[in-house]
Amino acid sequence: MELVIGTKKWSTWSLRPWLALKRSGLPFTEVLVELRQENNMSEAAIRAHSPSGLVPALKTDGLVICDSLAISEYLAEKAPGLWPKDPAARALARAAAAEMHSGFASLRGECPMALEVPPKVTELSPATHKDIRRITALWNEMLERFGGPFLAGEWSIADAFYTPVATRFRTYGVKLSDFGDAGLAGEYCQRLLQTPEFLEWEAASR
């Protein structure tokens, strides 16, 4: 398998399936395309691999899969264990991943992932505050229900989808205690940033 990804310090979409692939234990190679190049050079380089013109893209078995959630679902079929075995936990983990995949537009736009930026408390909009409150509540609900250490108990694709969120909270100085957290969500946020897989990605982004 070959995973085409964008610049590691910026590409949240690439980070998610990369984490899932690392957790799966399946062998793969990565192709890195530098983003934000002049004269549309990035798009041209991506289109050489991805018909959508977007990263990530997984090239395997004659397929090109161009969506982080679709890639993750494909990997889960190849490597059982990326979703919880328990049906209730699996359903809620999938719902959490899907909510991240399609929602939280204000947080995405106002707080892009920027691993090269030193953490700094930033004034954020009411819309982004609403997104943070929802994420904090979701994390707390799942951690309380399944007992941690990750959202559905053991690590799953849902945690891959929220790892870029954890980087945003760190970069923009978000204190989850200001958004209704009594400690569980904050601890989980730090846990995501300390997984061996994310630390490997972060080290390579420098």
C-alpha positions in Angstrom: 0.0 0.0 0.0 1.1 3.5 -0.7 -0.3 6.5 1.2 -0.1 9.9 -0.4 0.0 12.6 2.2 0.5 16.4 2.5 2.9 18.4 4.5 3.0 16.9 8.0 2.8 20.1 10.0 -0.4 21.2 8.3 -2.4 18.3 6.8 -4.9 17.0 9.3 -6.6 14.9 6.7 -3.4 13.1 6.0 -2.6 12.5 9.7 -5.8 10.6 10.4 -5.4 7.6 8.1 -1.6 7.6 8.6 -2.2 7.0 12.3 -4.7 4.2 11.5 -2.1 2.6 9.1 0.6 2.8 11.8 -1.8 1.2 14.3 -2.8 -1.5 11.9 0.7 -2.9 11.5 0.1 -3.2 7.7 3.2 -2.5 5.6 3.0 0.7 3.6 5.1 3.4 2.0 4.3 7.1 2.1 4.5 9.7 -0.6 4.8 13.2 0.7 3.6 16.2 -1.4 4.5 19.6 -0.1 1.5 21.8 0.2 1.1 25.6 -0.3 3.6 25.7 -3.2 3.4 28.6 -5.7 1.9 28.3 -9.2 -0.4 25.5 -8.2 2.5 23.1 -8.1 1.0 21.3 -5.1 -2.2 20.5 -6.9 -0.4 19.2 -9.9 1.8 17.0 -7.8 -1.2 15.6 -6.0 -3.2 15.0 -9.2 -0.4 12.7 -10.3 -1.6 10.4 -7.6 -5.1 11.4 -6.7 -7.9 12.1 -9.2 -9.7 14.3 -6.6 -6.7 16.6 -6.4 -6.7 16.1 -2.7 -4.7 14.3 -0.1 -4.7 11.8 1.5 -5.0 9.1 -1.1 -4.4 5.4 -0.6 -3.2 3.4 -3.6 -3.7 -0.3 -3.2 -4.9 -3.4 -5.1 -5.6 -1.3 -8.2 -7.6 1.3 -6.2 -7.1 4.9 -5.4 -9.1 5.8 -2.3 -9.3 9.6 -1.8 -10.9 10.3 1.5 -9.6 9.9 5.1 -12.7 8.2 6.4 -13.0 5.9 3.4 -9.4 5.0 3.7 -9.8 4.3 7.4 -12.8 2.0 6.8 -10.9 0.1 4.2 -8.0 -0.4 6.6 -10.4 -1.6 9.3 -11.6 -4.4 7.0 -7.9 -5.4 6.3 -6.8 -5.1 10.0 -9.6 -5.9 12.5 -9.1 -4.0 15.8 -9.2 -0.5 14.4 -12.9 -0.3 15.5 -14.1 -1.6 18.8 -15.5 -5.2 18.8 -18.5 -4.2 21.0 -21.4 -3.1 18.7 -22.4 -0.1 20.9 -18.8 1.1 21.3 -18.2 0.7 17.6 -21.4 2.6 16.7 -20.5 5.5 18.9 -16.9 5.6 17.8 -18.0 5.7 14.2 -20.5 8.5 15.0 -17.8 10.5 16.7 -15.4 10.1 13.8 -18.1 11.0 11.3 -19.0 14.1 13.3 -15.4 15.2 13.2 -15.2 14.4 9.5 -18.1 16.6 8.5 -18.4 19.1 11.3 -16.7 21.8 13.4 -16.2 24.1 10.5 -15.4 27.1 12.7 -12.7 25.4 14.6 -11.2 24.1 11.4 -11.2 27.5 9.7 -10.0 29.5 12.7 -7.5 27.1 14.2 -5.8 25.2 11.4 -3.3 22.6 12.4 0.2 24.2 12.6 2.7 22.0 14.4 5.5 24.5 13.8 3.7 27.2 15.7 4.6 27.6 19.5 1.5 27.4 21.7 -0.1 30.7 22.4 -3.5 31.6 24.0 -5.6 33.0 21.1 -8.9 34.9 21.2 -11.4 32.7 19.4 -14.9 33.4 18.0 -18.2 32.4 19.6 -18.7 29.9 16.8 -15.4 28.2 17.6 -16.2 28.3 21.3 -19.4 26.3 20.5 -17.4 23.7 18.6 -15.0 23.3 21.5 -17.8 22.9 24.0 -19.4 20.2 21.8 -16.1 18.4 21.4 -15.4 18.6 25.2 -18.9 17.2 25.9 -18.5 14.4 23.4 -15.1 13.4 24.8 -16.3 13.4 28.4 -19.5 11.4 27.5 -17.5 8.6 25.7 -14.7 8.5 28.3 -17.2 8.2 31.1 -19.2 5.6 29.3 -16.3 3.3 28.2 -13.8 4.1 30.9 -11.0 5.2 28.7 -8.1 5.5 28.2 -9.4 6.3 24.7 -12.8 7.3 23.4 -14.3 3.8 23.1 -12.0 2.1 25.5 -9.1 0.9 23.4 -7.6 3.1 20.7 -9.7 3.3 17.5 -10.1 5.2 14.3 -12.2 7.8 16.3 -9.0 8.7 18.2 -7.1 9.1 15.0 -9.8 11.6 13.9 -9.5 13.7 17.1 -5.7 13.7 17.3 -5.5 16.8 15.0 -8.0 18.5 17.2 -5.7 17.9 20.2 -2.9 19.6 18.3 -5.2 22.6 17.7 -6.1 22.9 21.3 -2.4 22.9 22.2 -1.4 25.4 19.6 -4.1 27.9 20.3 -3.9 27.6 24.1 -7.4 26.2 24.6 -8.1 25.2 28.2 -10.9 22.6 28.2 -11.7 23.4 31.8 -13.1 26.7 30.4 -15.5 24.6 28.3 -17.1 22.3 30.9 -14.3 19.8 31.4 -13.6 18.5 34.9 -10.4 16.8 33.8 -11.2 13.7 31.7 -11.2 15.5 28.3 -8.0 17.4 29.1 -6.2 14.2 30.1 -7.4 12.5 27.0 -6.2 15.4 24.9 -2.7 15.1 26.3 -2.8 11.3 25.9 -3.5 11.7 22.1 -0.4 13.9 21.8 1.8 11.3 23.6 1.0 8.2 21.5 4.1 6.8 19.8 2.5 7.2 16.4 1.7 10.9 16.8 5.2 11.6 18.3 6.7 9.9 15.2 4.6 12.1 12.9 5.4 15.2 14.8 9.1 14.5 14.8 9.0 14.1 11.0 7.2 17.3 10.6 10.1 19.4 11.8 
